[in-house]
């Protein structure tokens, strides 16, 4: 055992009552040894108004075995059809003759047991218009056109397309941690494979979308009762449209989630969305808030508590074949970094397009999410020395003095990574209950324990 450590690595992480940044993990994450991958994707739509045949291009690569599913959602009914790469139009009238299944349904969001196509999608519990197209076998890969009749619409129609496929070409992405501090560098690693073959013919486009907590600077209220429906047994469904006043200084879309303390009330649909609202302005929710409560005396929506997040300005993410956290070329793994500057949730979206090793055009989306939180504690200077209590010239232990500044008191885990002369790492952890303030943590590591490690 050498008398001095050549290097001491310290990482402060948290437990139970306090939360702080955790880092130092290597891909794949130690708590999740795999990067989740999938062949499907979801994308938002903006369908132009006043057009009997407005077209939105979608790159699809249906599995040769069939049973791939395309789901289109719009907040209000819009006639939908699909133009195949060869030019054939598939619609509800001719779908069966072409081997497709074409379903359309309007939902008020109050039937969670509604048709969900084997659990792939939610229809009964999501209000709006749903178009579902099930593909037969041996359909071509390429650019399909979603065709929408918006001739009766004066403004653009928002919506969503999601693609469920059994294609062997899959994509996924992951960060080295789920929790960061503002100013930390975040590494994103993405994988793109067809079976076990790396996909190298790819164009990548990454975007970071901050979701900022703005509950303290917006107001949700002015609930308008749209309808009241009798459920029986003395209960009714109350359906509301609510309004958001934006005092956040942020021009943004918002998502507001309601909460109630009323023991006899249940929030059937608690989350409402708002299209872009300028700072200082207000706007109505895109969807409806639904509450189940006693028919008499009724329900007062003013008693609801609201949690609101707003979408900050998106930031582009550049990914390369041999970037941070990934030093291999041609391995189907791509990576990049960004640095969050505000507290909140950050959604990471990476889009990939190209031609697969099997020669089929493809489009894939990989998603991840991180939380940026306030820093609860920091590590300052650390010193180490040997202790020779009996004066025989041999150290019985290594003493490590660690300065710790605690912002939020609670239980913390102090992790030590010790490296010997051969650069072998020995891990030691201590659980500490620390109050807010500055602390000097003294840790003695017996030489015999290290010798056995």
N, C-alpha and C positions, 0 to 999 in steps of 0.2 A: 504494500500500500504506500503510494507516494505521500510525502508530507503535505503537499499542496494540491489542490485541484487545479488543473489547467483551465477549466471553464465551468461555470455554473449557470444553468439556464433556469429562469423562473417564469412561471405563468400563473396569474391569479384568475381563478374562475369562481363561480358562485354556486351556492346551494340554498334551497328552501326559501328563506325570507328575503333575500336580496338578489338582484339581477345585475349582471355585468357581462362585459364582452368575453367571449371565449374564442381562442384562436390557436394556431399552431398545428392544425390538422393537415394531413396529406391526402390527396385524391386516391381512390374514393374515400369518403369520410369514414373515420373509424366507427361512428355510430350507425353508418349506413353503407355497407360495403359494395353496394351496387348503385349505378346511376339509372333511375327509372327511365324507360324508353317506351315509345308508342308510335304506331303508324298513322294515327288520326291527328286531327288538328281542329282548331276553332279560329274564326276570324270575324271581325265586325264588318258590317256592310253599310254603305250609304248609297241608296238607290235614287237616281235622279227623278224628279217629278215630270208630269206632263208628257209622258212617252208611252205609247201602247206596246212598245217592245224594247224597254230599257235593258241593256245587257251588262252583266258583271262577269268577267272571266274568272274561272276556277281551274287550276291545274289538278287533275285527278288521275290516279293510277290504280284503277280497280284491280282487285285480286282476280286471277284467272278462274278461281273457284266460285266467284260471285258472292252475293250476300253482303257486299259493302253498302253502307247506308249514308245518304246525304240528308241532313236535317236543316231546314231553313226556318228561322223564326223572325217574325215582324210584329211590332206592337199592335198593328191593325191589319185586317185582311187585305192581301194584294194577290191577284191572280199570278201564279208562278208556273213556268214550264222550263224545260232544260234542252239546250241545243247540244247534240253530240259532236265530237270532233269532225265527223264526216258530214255534218250539216243537218241531220235528221232532228226534228223537234219531238220531244217526249212530253206529253201532257196527260191530264187525267183521262181524256177520251181514248187515246191510242196506246197508253202505257202497257196494258195487259197484252195486246197483240205483239208488242215488241219485247216482251219478257220482263218488263219492269213492274214493280209494285209502286203505285203512286197514291199516297194518302194525304188528305188535308183535313185539319181540325182546328176549330176555334175553342179556346179554353178560357174560363174566367178565373182559373188559378185555385179553385176551391175543391178540386177532385184529385187528391194525391194518389188515388188508386186508379187513375185514368191510364190509358194505353201508353206504355213506356217502351215498347218494342224490345222486350227482353232485358230491361234495365239499362239499355244503351243511352236513352234520352229521357228527359222529364217533359211530359206534355200536360198532364192533368193538373199539376201543381204550378205551372208557369203560365200566367195570363198572356194572351196574344194569339196570333195565327201561326199554326205550325204546318209546314209542308215536309213530308217524309218520302224520299225516293229510294227504293231498294233495288240494287243492281243485279242483273242476271250474270251468268257466266260469260267469260271471254269478251269483256268490253275493252275497248282501246284505251291506252293511256294517252293523255294529251290535254289540250285546253278545251274545256267545256264552257258553255255560256249559260249562266243563269238569266232567264228572260222574265221580266216582270212588267205587267201592265199597270203603269202609273198615270194613265191618261186622266184619271179623275182626281189626281193628287196635285195640290198647289205647292207643296213643299217636299223636300227630300225625305225619304223614308229610311230610318235607321233599322238595322236588323243584325242578324248573326247567322253564319253558316258553320256547321260543324260536320266533320267527315269521320266516319267510323269504318276502319278498314282492317283486314287481316293480311295486308301486304307484308312481306318479309323485310322491307326497308323501314327502319325505325330510327327515331331521333330522341335525344334527351339531353338535359343539361343540369348542372349542379354547382353549388358554391361550396367553399371549404368549410363554411359554418352557416348557421341560420340566423345568428345574432351578431351585430357589429355596432361600433360606435361611429358617430359622425367623424369623418376624416380618415377612417380606416380604408385601406385598399382592399377591394373585393375582387377576388379572382373567380371567373366563371369558366367552367369547362364543359364543352358540349361533345357528344358522341353521335356519329352517323354511320350506321352499318346496314348492309343487306345480307341477311343470314350472318355469317361470320366474316364477310368481306368488307373492308373499309370502303366507304364512299368518299372518293377524292374529287370527283367532278361536281363541284358545289360552289354556289355563290351564297354567301352568308350575309344576313342583315340583322343586326342586333339593336334592341332598344330597351332602355331602362325607364320605367314609368313610376315616378314617386307617387305614393298615396299618402298625403299629409293629413294628420289628425287636426281637424279644424272645428271641433265641437264647441269650443269656447268662443268662436268668432262668427258663427252662423246661427240662425234661428229657424227652427222647423215648426210650423203650426198652421193656423188658418185652415184647419181641416174642413173640407166640404163633404158632407154625407151624400154619397151618390145613390146609395140604395141600402135598404134594410130587408134582409130575407129571413123568414121564420125557419128555424132549425128544429122546432119541436122541443118538448120538455122544458119550456120556459126560457129557451136561449134563441138568440138571433145572430146572424152575421151582419156586421156593420162594415160597409165598404166606403173608404174615404179617398179623396184626392187631397194631398197636402202641398204646402207651399214653403219654399226655402228662401230666406233673406240672406244674401251673401255679403257679410261685412269682413270677410277674411283678407281682402286686398288681392285675392287670387281669382283670375278668370278661369273657371274650371268646370268640369263635370263633377257631380257629387253623388255619393251613395250614403244614405241615411238609414240607420237601423234603430228601430223603436224597441223600448223595453217598458214593461208594466209591472207594478207591484201588486196589482189587484189580483187576489186569490181566485176570483170567480171569472176572470177574463183570460183568454188565450189568443196570442198573436198568431193567426194563421199565415199571413204574409207580412213579415215584420220589416223587410228591406225594400226601400224604394230608391229609384234612381232619378237623377236630374240631368238634363242636357246642359251644355255649357251656359253658365250664368256669369255675366260680367261682374266685376267688383262693384259693390254698392247697389246691385240690382236684385230682383227676385224672380223666381220661376216655379211653375207647377211640376209635380212629380210626373214622370213618364208612365209609371204603373201605379197600381192602387194598393193602399194599405187595407188589410182585412183583419177584423177582430171578431172573435166569438165571445159574446157576453150576454148576461141576462137581458131578456126582452124588456123587463121593467126592473128598475127605473131607467135602464138604458146605459150607455157607455159615454164617458166624457173623454175625448181624445186629448184634451188639454192636460190630462194627468200623465201622459206618456213622457218618458225620458228618451233622449235621442243621442246617438253617437254618430258622428259624421266624418267622413274622409273625403278629401278633394284630390283631384289629379293634378300634380304639379307639371312643370314643363318636361317633356320627355328628353332623354339624353341618348345619343347614339353610342352603341357599343361595337367596337372593332374586334373581330376575332381572327386569329391566324392559326396556321397548321402547327407551328412550333412556337407557342406563346407561353405566358406565365402558367406554371403548374403542369406543363406538357412539353417535353423536349423531343418528341418523336415526329418524324416526317412520314406522311402517307399512311398514317395509322387510323384515319377516320376520327381523330380527336382534335378539337379546335378550342382555343382559349383566348380570353381577353380580361382586362381589368377596368374597373371604374371606382371612383371615390365618392360616396354619398356625403352630402353636406348638411342635410336636415334630418331631424328625427321623423320616424314614420315607417311605413311599409313600402318596399320597392319591388315592383313586379318586373321580372326579366323575361323578355320575349326574343327568341332567336328564330328567324325564318330562313329556311334553306331551300334552294331551287337548283336543279341541274338535271343530269341524265344518270340513271343508276348503272351499276356494273352490268345489269341485264339489258341495258339499252332503252329503258323506259323513262320518259320525263316524269319528274316528281316535284312535289311541294310538301315541306314538312315544317312543323312548328315545335320548338322545345321551350318549356316554361320552367321558371324557378321563382322563388320569392324569399326575400330576407327582411328582417326587422332591424331598424337602426334605433338604438335606445340611448338613454343617458348613461354616462359612465358612473359606476357606483364605487369604484375603488381603483387606485393606481399603485404600482410598485415603483419605489424610488431606488436609491443606491443599495447594493448588496455587496457584502464583503465576506470572505471565508478565511479561516485559519485552522491550523491543527491545535488540538489540546493535549498536552502532556502533563497530566496531574501528578504523576509519581517521579518525574524527572529522569526517566530511563532513556530518554532520547527517541522514544517511539510514541507516536500519536495514538491515543485511545479513541479519538473521535474527531470528526470535522465539525466545526462550529460555523454556522451561517447566520449572519446578522442581516435582516431584511427590513428596509424602511417601507411602510405601507401607509398610504393616506386613504382613509375611508370616508366617502361622501355620504353613503346611506348605510347605517348600521344594520348588521345582520350576521348570518352565518356564511363564512367564506371557506373555500378550499384553496390552500396554497400548495401548488405542485412544483416540485423541484426536479429538474433534469440534470443529473450529474454525469460528467464525461470523464473517464479515466484516461491514462496516458495512451491507451490503444483506441481512444475515441469510442469506447463502448458506453452506452447510456444506461444509467441506473435511475429509476423513477421512485420518488418518495412523495407522499401527500400528507398534509396536515389539515384538519378541520378546525377552524377557529371561529369563536364568537367575538366580533369586534364592534365596538361602538364608533360613531362618527368621530373623526379626528385623526391625528398622526400616531403611529405605533411603530415600535421597533420589535420585530418578531425574531426571537433567538431560537435556533433549531440546532440540536446536536445529533449528529449521525454517527453511531458507534462503528468503529473500524471493522469489528467482527461481522456486523450485519452487512456492510458493504463488501467484505471479502467473500461472503456466502452468495452475494447477488450474482 
